Amino acid sequence: MKKLINTPESVLDDALAGIAAAHPELTVDRAARVVLRAGGPRPGKVAVISGGGSGHEPLHVGFVGPGMLDAACPGEVFTSPVPDQLLAAIKAADGGAGVVFVVKNYTGDVLNFQLAAELAAEDGIEVRTVLVNDDVAVRDSTWTAGRRGTGAAVVVEKAAGAVAERGGTAAEVAAAGQLANSASRSFAVALSAATVPAAGRPGFELPEDQVEVGVGIHGEPGRRRAPLRPARELVAEVVEAVLSEHTLSAGHETIVLVNGLGATPLLELYIVFGEVAAKLAERGIRIARSLVGNYVTSLDMAGFSLTLTKADARLLDLWDAPASTPALRRP
């Protein structure tokens, strides 16, 4: 294992120290393991909070800032944040108008966020939850009951954050997040496995001439192993998989996210995007907005995920709304 770390045990704490040093616009509570906007909560504003295991950066800590999240809770690598950690984020970010959780659909995340919401309710803080379950590759897989939450988390956090920034109620913020999730579908392909620092070895074995089709962001198995093929052929399969479970069709507009899983060069991601654009054009689907890069990663996994969001005027307005975070800025 070759990684730029000090020790496997200190990875998260050391990364939080680096985030604090790099981004003075954020407040990093290393003891509580909570990343917040600097300056404290804005009175009367709904707080949007997310989190999950580390190793998926910039998700979620990279999306803390005006227009997106008020706080993020990073757990240990590929491990859910704990309820006390989430409760600390609620108390630090609550501006008196309630909290909306954005939760990727993994069993540990769902249970811990739910418990934190119940603890907050005992303190009189209203918490609503938006569940992200956009992955169409498999259902009821490792760590998950139902569809996994993947790339659509970016779209959900952007939509919910925009409504919260405009002064929306907790119900309105949650509704925007749910709209973005229901409009999004995702699918991923891995060329190699991720190596968790504490394990010191790849999470699964993948021969040089094979890819994992429909992989999860923690290395969970996909639909099948398949031979490595040209990007054009892989993309054709991915686009077909996404559209087969989507309501997108000729004449519709879409927000397209071609997301790197951590170890794929941007050059290759643009090749993938070009093939995606060609396939969508063949079907008469127009790309209204696009995003290419590393946004929901899996440590050092090579590969990509594709997220297609059916974009009506409402979602385009929320996508274009101002945002200023370390990893995403609009305009």
Number of C-alpha atoms within 10 A of each C-alpha: 10 8 12 7 13 9 11 14 12 13 18 20 14 15 14 19 13 12 18 17 12 11 14 11 17 24 18 24 16 15 8 15 22 25 30 25 22 15 9 14 19 16 12 15 22 33 31 33 29 28 27 27 21 25 28 24 20 18 24 28 29 20 28 32 24 17 28 31 33 34 30 31 27 29 21 19 21 18 16 22 25 21 19 15 21 31 21 17 26 28 15 18 27 26 18 17 20 22 30 31 28 28 24 25 23 24 15 18 23 18 15 19 27 19 17 20 24 17 17 20 12 9 10 11 19 19 27 19 24 25 22 28 26 28 28 23 25 18 15 11 16 16 14 20 14 17 19 27 23 26 31 28 28 22 26 30 30 27 30 33 34 27 24 29 22 13 14 19 18 24 15 16 30 29 18 25 30 20 19 29 26 17 23 31 27 29 27 28 26 28 22 24 27 24 22 20 20 12 10 12 14 17 16 13 10 15 13 10 10 16 24 25 23 25 26 24 26 23 21 16 19 21 13 11 17 12 13 15 12 8 17 15 11 18 25 16 13 22 20 14 17 23 16 12 14 18 13 22 15 12 10 16 22 25 22 23 25 24 25 27 30 22 19 20 14 14 9 14 21 14 13 23 21 14 19 22 15 16 17 21 13 11 13 15 19 19 19 15 15 12 14 16 19 25 25 24 28 28 22 19 23 20 26 27 28 26 28 27 27 26 23 14 9 12 23 17 13 20 25 15 20 18 22 16 20 17 16 20 16 11 9
